[in-house]
Amino acid sequence: MKTINSLCQAETTAGSKAMTVWSAQHDALALTGFNLGDPVLCTRNMWDRGLQNGSLGTIVEVEDGPQHPRDDEDCEAERPLAWVLWDDGIRRPVVEDMLDDLELGYAITVHKAQGSQWPRVIVPLTGHRLLDRTLIYTAVTRAQKQVLIVGDEAAAKAAVESPPRVQSRQVALDLLIRSALDSRD
């Protein structure tokens, strides 16, 4: 996914204002990997900031980076690096301690897409052991107007015609529950 996101970024926001942060290691400004106009995905719940794992937004403003080392670590750590308009319609600042929990959102996995929808969805299919009809269903139902399925037709057919993988899962849950109940008596 990182490669696809990087390629999309190179085609859409390359040359746009880059989000930077001060690097003490290099004693200079460092690129964060995000540019003005990039879609971003939040990968961890940040309740104090009103964000959840899976929140999507677009970088709508990038602040000028500090031109010098931090004088006051606590103050600088909360200085906005950029502003994102999130999918709930709220514009929120991006600060340095959030960077590890953001990633480019041009392309995301089916797992991360659950609960969201888009006008167009591209579903790449390969003969992978995790591919089954439930995964294809989840991917296809993310689209509001158009779905483009690309890849291995034989793998797609096999996945759709086979029972879902969850039916073949062996976890012995019933035995664990019975054992726990028996030990209470």
PAKOLKE-995456 format. One record per residue (C-alpha): residue number from 1; residue in one letter; z, y, x. Coordinates in steps of 0.1 Angstrom, whole numbers, plus 5000, padded with zeros to 4 digits. Layout:
BEGIN
PT resi resn   pz   py   px
PT  NUM    A    Z    Y    X
...
//
This chain:
BEGIN
PT resi resn   pz   py   px
PT    1    M 5000 5000 5000
PT    2    K 5007 5024 5029
PT    3    T 4972 5021 5042
PT    4    I 4957 5028 5007
PT    5    N 4980 5058 5003
PT    6    S 4971 5071 5037
PT    7    L 4934 5068 5030
PT    8    C 4938 5086 4997
PT    9    Q 4958 5113 5013
PT   10    A 4932 5118 5040
PT   11    E 4905 5122 5013
PT   12    T 4925 5146 4990
PT   13    T 4951 5167 5008
PT   14    A 4941 5165 5045
PT   15    G 4942 5201 5057
PT   16    S 4967 5212 5030
PT   17    K 5000 5227 5041
PT   18    A 5021 5199 5056
PT   19    M 5058 5194 5049
PT   20    T 5077 5196 5082
PT   21    V 5112 5191 5094
PT   22    W 5130 5201 5126
PT   23    S 5131 5172 5152
PT   24    A 5161 5176 5176
PT   25    Q 5146 5147 5196
PT   26    H 5114 5166 5203
PT   27    D 5129 5201 5200
PT   28    A 5100 5210 5177
PT   29    L 5088 5208 5141
PT   30    A 5077 5173 5131
PT   31    L 5054 5162 5103
PT   32    T 5071 5143 5074
PT   33    G 5039 5126 5063
PT   34    F 5037 5147 5030
PT   35    N 5013 5175 5022
PT   36    L 5010 5201 4994
PT   37    G 4994 5183 4964
PT   38    D 5005 5148 4973
PT   39    P 5018 5126 4946
PT   40    V 5052 5111 4956
PT   41    L 5073 5082 4943
PT   42    C 5111 5082 4944
PT   43    T 5123 5047 4957
PT   44    R 5160 5050 4951
PT   45    N 5182 5063 4923
PT   46    M 5194 5098 4931
PT   47    W 5215 5105 4900
PT   48    D 5229 5137 4915
PT   49    R 5194 5151 4918
PT   50    G 5182 5138 4884
PT   51    L 5159 5112 4899
PT   52    Q 5155 5075 4894
PT   53    N 5139 5048 4913
PT   54    G 5103 5049 4902
PT   55    S 5102 5087 4893
PT   56    L 5068 5102 4901
PT   57    G 5060 5137 4910
PT   58    T 5036 5160 4928
PT   59    I 5044 5183 4957
PT   60    V 5036 5218 4943
PT   61    E 5050 5240 4971
PT   62    V 5058 5235 5008
PT   63    E 5083 5258 5024
PT   64    D 5077 5271 5059
PT   65    G 5096 5250 5084
PT   66    P 5124 5264 5105
PT   67    Q 5110 5277 5138
PT   68    H 5142 5269 5157
PT   69    P 5169 5243 5160
PT   70    R 5196 5242 5133
PT   71    D 5224 5267 5137
PT   72    D 5244 5252 5108
PT   73    E 5237 5215 5102
PT   74    D 5252 5214 5068
PT   75    C 5234 5245 5055
PT   76    E 5200 5234 5070
PT   77    A 5203 5199 5056
PT   78    E 5202 5213 5021
PT   79    R 5174 5238 5028
PT   80    P 5144 5229 5007
PT   81    L 5114 5215 5026
PT   82    A 5092 5215 4996
PT   83    W 5092 5215 4958
PT   84    V 5081 5186 4936
PT   85    L 5072 5188 4899
PT   86    W 5085 5154 4886
PT   87    D 5073 5133 4857
PT   88    D 5101 5147 4835
PT   89    G 5086 5182 4838
PT   90    I 5114 5195 4861
PT   91    R 5106 5212 4895
PT   92    R 5132 5200 4921
PT   93    P 5136 5207 4958
PT   94    V 5130 5181 4984
PT   95    V 5156 5182 5012
PT   96    E 5157 5163 5045
PT   97    D 5181 5136 5034
PT   98    M 5157 5126 5006
PT   99    L 5127 5118 5029
PT  100    D 5136 5082 5035
PT  101    D 5136 5076 4997
PT  102    L 5102 5091 4990
PT  103    E 5068 5076 4996
PT  104    L 5032 5086 4988
PT  105    G 5023 5078 4952
PT  106    Y 4985 5076 4952
PT  107    A 4987 5038 4948
PT  108    I 5018 5018 4939
PT  109    T 5026 4982 4933
PT  110    V 5026 4966 4899
PT  111    H 5064 4961 4903
PT  112    K 5070 4998 4910
PT  113    A 5046 5007 4881
PT  114    Q 5065 4988 4854
PT  115    G 5075 5012 4826
PT  116    S 5048 5038 4836
PT  117    Q 5012 5043 4824
PT  118    W 4981 5060 4838
PT  119    P 4947 5069 4825
PT  120    R 4930 5046 4850
PT  121    V 4943 5016 4868
PT  122    I 4926 4996 4896
PT  123    V 4939 4960 4898
PT  124    P 4930 4942 4931
PT  125    L 4932 4904 4927
PT  126    T 4934 4879 4955
PT  127    G 4943 4842 4956
PT  128    H 4980 4848 4963
PT  129    R 5008 4824 4952
PT  130    L 5026 4852 4933
PT  131    L 4995 4859 4911
PT  132    D 5000 4847 4876
PT  133    R 4991 4858 4841
PT  134    T 5022 4878 4836
PT  135    L 5015 4899 4867
PT  136    I 4979 4905 4855
PT  137    Y 4992 4914 4821
PT  138    T 5017 4939 4835
PT  139    A 4990 4954 4857
PT  140    V 4964 4957 4830
PT  141    T 4988 4972 4804
PT  142    R 4997 5001 4827
PT  143    A 4963 5016 4819
PT  144    Q 4958 5040 4789
PT  145    K 4920 5044 4790
PT  146    Q 4904 5023 4818
PT  147    V 4911 4992 4839
PT  148    L 4890 4982 4869
PT  149    I 4897 4947 4881
PT  150    V 4883 4939 4915
PT  151    G 4886 4909 4938
PT  152    D 4885 4871 4936
PT  153    E 4872 4860 4902
PT  154    A 4882 4824 4907
PT  155    A 4918 4835 4915
PT  156    A 4919 4856 4884
PT  157    K 4907 4828 4862
PT  158    A 4931 4803 4877
PT  159    A 4960 4828 4872
PT  160    V 4951 4834 4836
PT  161    E 4946 4797 4827
PT  162    S 4978 4785 4844
PT  163    P 5013 4787 4829
PT  164    P 5034 4816 4841
PT  165    R 5052 4809 4874
PT  166    V 5086 4816 4857
PT  167    Q 5082 4783 4837
PT  168    S 5081 4763 4870
PT  169    R 5111 4781 4886
PT  170    Q 5139 4757 4895
PT  171    V 5173 4775 4897
PT  172    A 5197 4750 4881
PT  173    L 5212 4778 4860
PT  174    D 5223 4755 4833
PT  175    L 5242 4734 4858
PT  176    L 5259 4764 4873
PT  177    I 5270 4777 4839
PT  178    R 5283 4743 4829
PT  179    S 5302 4739 4862
PT  180    A 5318 4774 4858
PT  181    L 5328 4766 4822
PT  182    D 5342 4732 4831
PT  183    S 5363 4747 4860
PT  184    R 5379 4771 4835
PT  185    D 5393 4742 4814
//
